[in-house]
Amino acid sequence: MERWGITIPYMGKALDRELVAELPSLGYTDAWSAEVSGNDGFTPLALAAGWAPELRLGTAIVPVNTRGPGLLAMTAATVADLAPERFVLGIGASSPVIVERWNAGEFVKPYARTRDTLRFLRAALAGEKVTERYETFEIKGFKLDQAPRIAPRIVLAALRPRMLRLAAAEADGAITNWLSPQDVRRVRAELGDGTELIARLFVIVSEDADRVRALAKRMLAAYLTVPVYAAFHDWLGRGEALRPMHEAWAAGDRQAAVKAIPDEIVDEIVVHGDAATCRARIAEYVANGLTTPVLAPIPTGETPVEQLVRDLAPPRA
């Protein structure tokens, strides 16, 4: 089955029942939430489970360090029972800013914490009583009062080889973002064939390239200076091209950092152009090994966001 996902709530718009319910008729197969500093990852999916029962629903992602393992299992079990066989739990390490500065947690051993949480969730969501000393935490006698009738699939946020290999070996797929269609090939080579690869693709429907690049560079400067994304793009081969941005950012000159991002990098990793051009670009990702594109339309004020969602719907056979 070919998949075509969308991020909910739509950027710049509150969660709207009618706009979610319309997605299946437009050809969308999936709706994925995010969790940074806006909506939490689970509530939009709990609502969408009843509004659009045809959709597969997923978190992309919820951090493993901002909830205790037991609470994460309870929340996932709740949504899994609201959408049996349709819920995918996406988890990941997140970043020091989100975990430590905003949630008063500890961002230590991100790989190990993600692996340990995955292993705990596998057991807990299967209804097992868990007493286990993991590398990064210990659980003593946790058991869900009501395990989900059908345990959800679990996918991992993965940007580089070690986490991608963990996703292939122990999870049901991997989630990535901020990459080009050509980058998908490198990620797929590490993940291997047969494992689902999901990516959030940031899409700006506009033929004003200067306006697009100005908007996108602000977003890229905020993301690509995060250590995990800096390391990801080093691995992808953009380290030297992004060095001026990193140097300006480290010096505290945010405006210079934004200006230092080459136009070519924006064009590689942000989908933009008219709607038909954007859909064709998304198809390139799929052709290079992406299983599930998850669109995140970025409004510019030129077109209402609900129209963007309709314009970016998958081509009909």
Secondary structure, DSSP 4 states (H G I P E B T S, - for coil): ----EEESSPTTS---HHHHHTHHHHT--EEEE--SSSS-SSHHHHHHHHH-TTSEEEES-EESSSS-HHHHHHHHHHHHHHSTTTEEEEEE---HIIIIITT------HHHHHHHHHHHHHHHHTT--EEEE-SS-EEEEE--SS--SSPPEEEEE--SHHHHHHHHHHSSEEEEES--HHHHHHHHHHH-TTSEEEEEEEEEEBS-HHHHHHHHHHHHHHHHTSHHHHHHHHHHT-HHHHHHHHHHHHTT-HHHHHHTS-HHHHHHHSEEESHHHHHHHHHHHHHTT-SEEEEEE---SSS-HHHHHHHTSPPP-
